[in-house]
């Protein structure tokens, strides 16, 4: 067997850092969700308290 076809993890390039993309995605989904929940609680409070 040839050692050329098997690479150790040290020989592989580092994967790209996806933390900024993950943070942006959480904000993209989380901000409208938080606003929607805020409006839901606000309107439910108005409905049940008069």
PyMOL Python script that loads the backbone (N, CA, C, O; Angstrom):
from pymol import cmd

cmd.read_pdbstr("""\
ATOM      1  N   UNK A   1       0.834  -1.181   0.000  1.00  0.00           N
ATOM      2  CA  UNK A   1       0.000   0.000   0.000  1.00  0.00           C
ATOM      3  C   UNK A   1       0.872   1.235   0.000  1.00  0.00           C
ATOM      4  O   UNK A   1       1.948   1.273   0.598  1.00  0.00           O
ATOM      5  N   UNK A   2       0.384   2.217  -0.674  1.00  0.00           N
ATOM      6  CA  UNK A   2       1.119   3.464  -0.783  1.00  0.00           C
ATOM      7  C   UNK A   2       0.688   4.412   0.331  1.00  0.00           C
ATOM      8  O   UNK A   2      -0.490   4.462   0.685  1.00  0.00           O
ATOM      9  N   UNK A   3       1.619   5.148   0.873  1.00  0.00           N
ATOM     10  CA  UNK A   3       1.281   6.101   1.923  1.00  0.00           C
ATOM     11  C   UNK A   3       0.791   7.425   1.345  1.00  0.00           C
ATOM     12  O   UNK A   3       0.387   8.311   2.098  1.00  0.00           O
ATOM     13  N   UNK A   4       0.822   7.574   0.003  1.00  0.00           N
ATOM     14  CA  UNK A   4       0.357   8.810  -0.619  1.00  0.00           C
ATOM     15  C   UNK A   4      -1.159   8.958  -0.548  1.00  0.00           C
ATOM     16  O   UNK A   4      -1.657  10.079  -0.445  1.00  0.00           O
ATOM     17  N   UNK A   5      -1.902   7.860  -0.601  1.00  0.00           N
ATOM     18  CA  UNK A   5      -3.355   7.945  -0.639  1.00  0.00           C
ATOM     19  C   UNK A   5      -3.964   8.183   0.741  1.00  0.00           C
ATOM     20  O   UNK A   5      -5.104   8.637   0.841  1.00  0.00           O
ATOM     21  N   UNK A   6      -3.222   7.885   1.799  1.00  0.00           N
ATOM     22  CA  UNK A   6      -3.773   8.118   3.132  1.00  0.00           C
ATOM     23  C   UNK A   6      -3.131   9.371   3.722  1.00  0.00           C
ATOM     24  O   UNK A   6      -1.912   9.470   3.861  1.00  0.00           O
ATOM     25  N   UNK A   7      -3.988  10.311   4.059  1.00  0.00           N
ATOM     26  CA  UNK A   7      -3.493  11.547   4.643  1.00  0.00           C
ATOM     27  C   UNK A   7      -3.853  11.572   6.110  1.00  0.00           C
ATOM     28  O   UNK A   7      -4.949  11.170   6.499  1.00  0.00           O
ATOM     29  N   UNK A   8      -2.947  12.036   6.904  1.00  0.00           N
ATOM     30  CA  UNK A   8      -3.263  12.206   8.316  1.00  0.00           C
ATOM     31  C   UNK A   8      -4.018  13.517   8.479  1.00  0.00           C
ATOM     32  O   UNK A   8      -3.938  14.383   7.608  1.00  0.00           O
ATOM     33  N   UNK A   9      -4.741  13.680   9.566  1.00  0.00           N
ATOM     34  CA  UNK A   9      -5.493  14.934   9.768  1.00  0.00           C
ATOM     35  C   UNK A   9      -4.607  16.168   9.746  1.00  0.00           C
ATOM     36  O   UNK A   9      -5.081  17.267   9.454  1.00  0.00           O
ATOM     37  N   UNK A  10      -3.333  16.000  10.050  1.00  0.00           N
ATOM     38  CA  UNK A  10      -2.439  17.163  10.036  1.00  0.00           C
ATOM     39  C   UNK A  10      -2.157  17.643   8.619  1.00  0.00           C
ATOM     40  O   UNK A  10      -1.827  18.812   8.421  1.00  0.00           O
ATOM     41  N   UNK A  11      -2.282  16.765   7.632  1.00  0.00           N
ATOM     42  CA  UNK A  11      -1.993  17.134   6.251  1.00  0.00           C
ATOM     43  C   UNK A  11      -3.170  17.834   5.571  1.00  0.00           C
ATOM     44  O   UNK A  11      -2.983  18.485   4.542  1.00  0.00           O
ATOM     45  N   UNK A  12      -4.364  17.715   6.119  1.00  0.00           N
ATOM     46  CA  UNK A  12      -5.541  18.311   5.503  1.00  0.00           C
ATOM     47  C   UNK A  12      -5.593  19.806   5.807  1.00  0.00           C
ATOM     48  O   UNK A  12      -5.176  20.229   6.885  1.00  0.00           O
ATOM     49  N   UNK A  13      -6.096  20.604   4.879  1.00  0.00           N
ATOM     50  CA  UNK A  13      -6.206  22.041   5.153  1.00  0.00           C
ATOM     51  C   UNK A  13      -7.278  22.308   6.209  1.00  0.00           C
ATOM     52  O   UNK A  13      -8.222  21.532   6.359  1.00  0.00           O
ATOM     53  N   UNK A  14      -7.123  23.402   6.931  1.00  0.00           N
ATOM     54  CA  UNK A  14      -8.106  23.770   7.943  1.00  0.00           C
ATOM     55  C   UNK A  14      -9.416  24.143   7.273  1.00  0.00           C
ATOM     56  O   UNK A  14      -9.411  24.826   6.249  1.00  0.00           O
ATOM     57  N   UNK A  15     -10.548  23.703   7.837  1.00  0.00           N
ATOM     58  CA  UNK A  15     -11.838  24.107   7.260  1.00  0.00           C
ATOM     59  C   UNK A  15     -12.058  25.596   7.513  1.00  0.00           C
ATOM     60  O   UNK A  15     -11.496  26.153   8.456  1.00  0.00           O
ATOM     61  N   UNK A  16     -12.862  26.238   6.685  1.00  0.00           N
ATOM     62  CA  UNK A  16     -13.107  27.669   6.880  1.00  0.00           C
ATOM     63  C   UNK A  16     -13.843  27.922   8.195  1.00  0.00           C
ATOM     64  O   UNK A  16     -14.627  27.093   8.655  1.00  0.00           O
ATOM     65  N   UNK A  17     -13.575  29.075   8.782  1.00  0.00           N
ATOM     66  CA  UNK A  17     -14.225  29.444  10.038  1.00  0.00           C
ATOM     67  C   UNK A  17     -15.638  29.920   9.729  1.00  0.00           C
ATOM     68  O   UNK A  17     -15.822  30.947   9.075  1.00  0.00           O
ATOM     69  N   UNK A  18     -16.625  29.182  10.196  1.00  0.00           N
ATOM     70  CA  UNK A  18     -18.026  29.495   9.890  1.00  0.00           C
ATOM     71  C   UNK A  18     -18.744  30.189  11.037  1.00  0.00           C
ATOM     72  O   UNK A  18     -19.956  30.390  10.964  1.00  0.00           O
ATOM     73  N   UNK A  19     -18.035  30.558  12.085  1.00  0.00           N
ATOM     74  CA  UNK A  19     -18.690  31.197  13.228  1.00  0.00           C
ATOM     75  C   UNK A  19     -19.385  32.511  12.860  1.00  0.00           C
ATOM     76  O   UNK A  19     -20.499  32.746  13.329  1.00  0.00           O
ATOM     77  N   UNK A  20     -18.773  33.382  12.037  1.00  0.00           N
ATOM     78  CA  UNK A  20     -19.506  34.600  11.659  1.00  0.00           C
ATOM     79  C   UNK A  20     -20.797  34.305  10.891  1.00  0.00           C
ATOM     80  O   UNK A  20     -21.809  34.976  11.094  1.00  0.00           O
ATOM     81  N   UNK A  21     -20.759  33.314  10.020  1.00  0.00           N
ATOM     82  CA  UNK A  21     -21.953  32.933   9.269  1.00  0.00           C
ATOM     83  C   UNK A  21     -23.029  32.384  10.200  1.00  0.00           C
ATOM     84  O   UNK A  21     -24.210  32.684  10.031  1.00  0.00           O
ATOM     85  N   UNK A  22     -22.629  31.590  11.168  1.00  0.00           N
ATOM     86  CA  UNK A  22     -23.587  31.034  12.119  1.00  0.00           C
ATOM     87  C   UNK A  22     -24.204  32.143  12.957  1.00  0.00           C
ATOM     88  O   UNK A  22     -25.411  32.138  13.199  1.00  0.00           O
ATOM     89  N   UNK A  23     -23.390  33.094  13.403  1.00  0.00           N
ATOM     90  CA  UNK A  23     -23.917  34.209  14.195  1.00  0.00           C
ATOM     91  C   UNK A  23     -24.889  35.049  13.371  1.00  0.00           C
ATOM     92  O   UNK A  23     -25.941  35.446  13.873  1.00  0.00           O
ATOM     93  N   UNK A  24     -24.552  35.323  12.118  1.00  0.00           N
ATOM     94  CA  UNK A  24     -25.435  36.088  11.243  1.00  0.00           C
ATOM     95  C   UNK A  24     -26.750  35.348  11.023  1.00  0.00           C
ATOM     96  O   UNK A  24     -27.814  35.966  11.011  1.00  0.00           O
ATOM     97  N   UNK A  25     -26.686  34.043  10.850  1.00  0.00           N
ATOM     98  CA  UNK A  25     -27.888  33.248  10.629  1.00  0.00           C
ATOM     99  C   UNK A  25     -28.784  33.268  11.860  1.00  0.00           C
ATOM    100  O   UNK A  25     -30.003  33.386  11.734  1.00  0.00           O
ATOM    101  N   UNK A  26     -28.201  33.155  13.045  1.00  0.00           N
ATOM    102  CA  UNK A  26     -28.997  33.229  14.273  1.00  0.00           C
ATOM    103  C   UNK A  26     -29.680  34.582  14.394  1.00  0.00           C
ATOM    104  O   UNK A  26     -30.840  34.655  14.799  1.00  0.00           O
ATOM    105  N   UNK A  27     -28.971  35.662  14.046  1.00  0.00           N
ATOM    106  CA  UNK A  27     -29.579  36.985  14.093  1.00  0.00           C
ATOM    107  C   UNK A  27     -30.675  37.123  13.046  1.00  0.00           C
ATOM    108  O   UNK A  27     -31.722  37.713  13.313  1.00  0.00           O
ATOM    109  N   UNK A  28     -30.440  36.583  11.863  1.00  0.00           N
ATOM    110  CA  UNK A  28     -31.398  36.665  10.763  1.00  0.00           C
ATOM    111  C   UNK A  28     -32.728  36.005  11.138  1.00  0.00           C
ATOM    112  O   UNK A  28     -33.794  36.491  10.760  1.00  0.00           O
ATOM    113  N   UNK A  29     -32.663  34.919  11.867  1.00  0.00           N
ATOM    114  CA  UNK A  29     -33.864  34.194  12.284  1.00  0.00           C
ATOM    115  C   UNK A  29     -34.348  34.673  13.651  1.00  0.00           C
ATOM    116  O   UNK A  29     -35.551  34.806  13.874  1.00  0.00           O
ATOM    117  N   UNK A  30     -33.421  34.930  14.556  1.00  0.00           N
ATOM    118  CA  UNK A  30     -33.770  35.244  15.929  1.00  0.00           C
ATOM    119  C   UNK A  30     -34.408  36.608  16.117  1.00  0.00           C
ATOM    120  O   UNK A  30     -35.295  36.757  16.957  1.00  0.00           O
ATOM    121  N   UNK A  31     -33.978  37.609  15.355  1.00  0.00           N
ATOM    122  CA  UNK A  31     -34.531  38.956  15.527  1.00  0.00           C
ATOM    123  C   UNK A  31     -36.022  39.006  15.172  1.00  0.00           C
ATOM    124  O   UNK A  31     -36.807  39.498  15.982  1.00  0.00           O
ATOM    125  N   UNK A  32     -36.444  38.521  14.006  1.00  0.00           N
ATOM    126  CA  UNK A  32     -37.880  38.514  13.723  1.00  0.00           C
ATOM    127  C   UNK A  32     -38.671  37.622  14.681  1.00  0.00           C
ATOM    128  O   UNK A  32     -39.807  37.938  15.033  1.00  0.00           O
ATOM    129  N   UNK A  33     -38.073  36.516  15.096  1.00  0.00           N
ATOM    130  CA  UNK A  33     -38.755  35.639  16.054  1.00  0.00           C
ATOM    131  C   UNK A  33     -38.974  36.358  17.380  1.00  0.00           C
ATOM    132  O   UNK A  33     -40.062  36.289  17.951  1.00  0.00           O
ATOM    133  N   UNK A  34     -37.956  37.041  17.867  1.00  0.00           N
ATOM    134  CA  UNK A  34     -38.085  37.778  19.126  1.00  0.00           C
ATOM    135  C   UNK A  34     -39.123  38.889  18.999  1.00  0.00           C
ATOM    136  O   UNK A  34     -39.915  39.100  19.918  1.00  0.00           O
ATOM    137  N   UNK A  35     -39.129  39.594  17.886  1.00  0.00           N
ATOM    138  CA  UNK A  35     -40.115  40.650  17.675  1.00  0.00           C
ATOM    139  C   UNK A  35     -41.528  40.066  17.625  1.00  0.00           C
ATOM    140  O   UNK A  35     -42.455  40.628  18.208  1.00  0.00           O
ATOM    141  N   UNK A  36     -41.689  38.956  16.940  1.00  0.00           N
ATOM    142  CA  UNK A  36     -42.992  38.307  16.858  1.00  0.00           C
ATOM    143  C   UNK A  36     -43.492  37.841  18.220  1.00  0.00           C
ATOM    144  O   UNK A  36     -44.672  37.991  18.536  1.00  0.00           O
ATOM    145  N   UNK A  37     -42.609  37.285  19.016  1.00  0.00           N
ATOM    146  CA  UNK A  37     -43.002  36.868  20.364  1.00  0.00           C
ATOM    147  C   UNK A  37     -43.348  38.063  21.235  1.00  0.00           C
ATOM    148  O   UNK A  37     -44.282  38.004  22.034  1.00  0.00           O
ATOM    149  N   UNK A  38     -42.605  39.141  21.083  1.00  0.00           N
ATOM    150  CA  UNK A  38     -42.899  40.365  21.832  1.00  0.00           C
ATOM    151  C   UNK A  38     -44.292  40.883  21.472  1.00  0.00           C
ATOM    152  O   UNK A  38     -45.079  41.214  22.359  1.00  0.00           O
ATOM    153  N   UNK A  39     -44.593  40.953  20.192  1.00  0.00           N
ATOM    154  CA  UNK A  39     -45.913  41.427  19.747  1.00  0.00           C
ATOM    155  C   UNK A  39     -47.023  40.482  20.219  1.00  0.00           C
ATOM    156  O   UNK A  39     -48.102  40.936  20.601  1.00  0.00           O
ATOM    157  N   UNK A  40     -46.767  39.190  20.193  1.00  0.00           N
ATOM    158  CA  UNK A  40     -47.749  38.218  20.663  1.00  0.00           C
ATOM    159  C   UNK A  40     -48.082  38.438  22.129  1.00  0.00           C
ATOM    160  O   UNK A  40     -49.255  38.466  22.502  1.00  0.00           O
ATOM    161  N   UNK A  41     -47.070  38.593  22.956  1.00  0.00           N
ATOM    162  CA  UNK A  41     -47.307  38.810  24.380  1.00  0.00           C
ATOM    163  C   UNK A  41     -48.013  40.140  24.604  1.00  0.00           C
ATOM    164  O   UNK A  41     -48.916  40.231  25.436  1.00  0.00           O
ATOM    165  N   UNK A  42     -47.611  41.165  23.872  1.00  0.00           N
ATOM    166  CA  UNK A  42     -48.224  42.479  24.029  1.00  0.00           C
ATOM    167  C   UNK A  42     -49.710  42.449  23.665  1.00  0.00           C
ATOM    168  O   UNK A  42     -50.539  43.001  24.389  1.00  0.00           O
ATOM    169  N   UNK A  43     -50.042  41.816  22.564  1.00  0.00           N
ATOM    170  CA  UNK A  43     -51.434  41.764  22.122  1.00  0.00           C
ATOM    171  C   UNK A  43     -52.268  40.804  22.973  1.00  0.00           C
ATOM    172  O   UNK A  43     -53.450  41.054  23.207  1.00  0.00           O
ATOM    173  N   UNK A  44     -51.669  39.722  23.433  1.00  0.00           N
ATOM    174  CA  UNK A  44     -52.387  38.804  24.315  1.00  0.00           C
ATOM    175  C   UNK A  44     -52.692  39.499  25.651  1.00  0.00           C
ATOM    176  O   UNK A  44     -53.756  39.301  26.236  1.00  0.00           O
ATOM    177  N   UNK A  45     -51.758  40.301  26.111  1.00  0.00           N
ATOM    178  CA  UNK A  45     -51.978  41.042  27.351  1.00  0.00           C
ATOM    179  C   UNK A  45     -53.141  42.028  27.167  1.00  0.00           C
ATOM    180  O   UNK A  45     -53.993  42.159  28.046  1.00  0.00           O
ATOM    181  N   UNK A  46     -53.170  42.705  26.044  1.00  0.00           N
ATOM    182  CA  UNK A  46     -54.272  43.634  25.756  1.00  0.00           C
ATOM    183  C   UNK A  46     -55.595  42.892  25.666  1.00  0.00           C
ATOM    184  O   UNK A  46     -56.618  43.385  26.139  1.00  0.00           O
ATOM    185  N   UNK A  47     -55.580  41.719  25.066  1.00  0.00           N
ATOM    186  CA  UNK A  47     -56.805  40.957  24.880  1.00  0.00           C
ATOM    187  C   UNK A  47     -57.391  40.503  26.213  1.00  0.00           C
ATOM    188  O   UNK A  47     -58.602  40.585  26.422  1.00  0.00           O
ATOM    189  N   UNK A  48     -56.540  40.026  27.111  1.00  0.00           N
ATOM    190  CA  UNK A  48     -57.041  39.457  28.346  1.00  0.00           C
ATOM    191  C   UNK A  48     -57.183  40.475  29.481  1.00  0.00           C
ATOM    192  O   UNK A  48     -57.853  40.192  30.474  1.00  0.00           O
ATOM    193  N   UNK A  49     -56.569  41.649  29.355  1.00  0.00           N
ATOM    194  CA  UNK A  49     -56.702  42.636  30.424  1.00  0.00           C
ATOM    195  C   UNK A  49     -57.632  43.776  30.032  1.00  0.00           C
ATOM    196  O   UNK A  49     -58.017  44.575  30.885  1.00  0.00           O
ATOM    197  N   UNK A  50     -57.991  43.866  28.784  1.00  0.00           N
ATOM    198  CA  UNK A  50     -58.953  44.868  28.352  1.00  0.00           C
ATOM    199  C   UNK A  50     -58.297  46.085  27.966  1.00  0.00           C
ATOM    200  O   UNK A  50     -58.960  47.044  27.572  1.00  0.00           O
TER     201      UNK A  50
END
""", "prot")
cmd.dss("prot")
cmd.show_as("cartoon", "prot")
cmd.util.cbc("prot")
cmd.orient("prot")
